[in-house]
Amino acid sequence: MTDFPTYPECRICTSVRGPEAKRALFENELWYVRHMDPPYGVAGWMMLISQRHVAGPAHFDDRETASFGPTLRHLTRVLERVTGALRIYTAALGESYPHLHAHMVPRYAQMPNDAKAFGVFDLLRAAGGGEIRVDEGEIARLSAAYEAALRAEPPPPP
């Protein structure tokens, strides 16, 4: 959508604009939202990604700074409503790639392995090891519902 430079060594950049880019469920000038890649730890685990290659909020420009809070609030409210989750965990660690990618993880009443808080990240390892399986049909259903909800009620413009 935006013509920011892509850093070929950054998997986040290439997931947004590279040859194997993932399909966005929502996108505007500053932000890009998609479902988390496999292995799937939880259905509805979404990623909020900055369009610009920027390490995180400490390095946002003024437009990103002004937009981030209202956008994140809106995205998590809609995700909570669409998934029926008790809450949405949000974490942006930035260790793997210096490109903002915030995890928005539904916390359901029933979680695989009874995961809570940072334990949800263990679900990615468990899924990768074949210990848990997440229904890909549910991932597709939630992704479509989230995309439709964001199309009907987009976040505030940047």
CORRA-V389485 format. One line per field, one symbol per residue. psi: psi as a letter, one per 20 degrees, with the letter a starting at -180 (. if undefined). burial: I if it has 24 or more other ideal C-beta (glycine too) atoms within 12 Angstrom, else O. A space follows every 50 residues. Layout:
psi: ???
burial: ???
//
This chain:
psi: gqlqqpohiohgghhgjahkqqpphqpahhqpprqqrqqohppjoqpppp hqnphahijqrhggghhgghggggghggggghhjqhroqppogjggplop oppooporhoqpkkpqciihhhhgggghjjhqppohhhggghgggggghh ghmqrqq.
burial: OOOIOOOOOIIIIOIIIOOOOIOIIIIIOIIIIIIIIOIIIIIIIIIIII IIIIOIOOOIOOOIOOIIOOIIOIIIOIIIOIIOIOOIIIIIOOOOIOII IIIIIIIIOOIIOOIOOOOIIIIIOIIOOOOIOIOOOOIOOIIOIIIOII OOOOIOOI
//
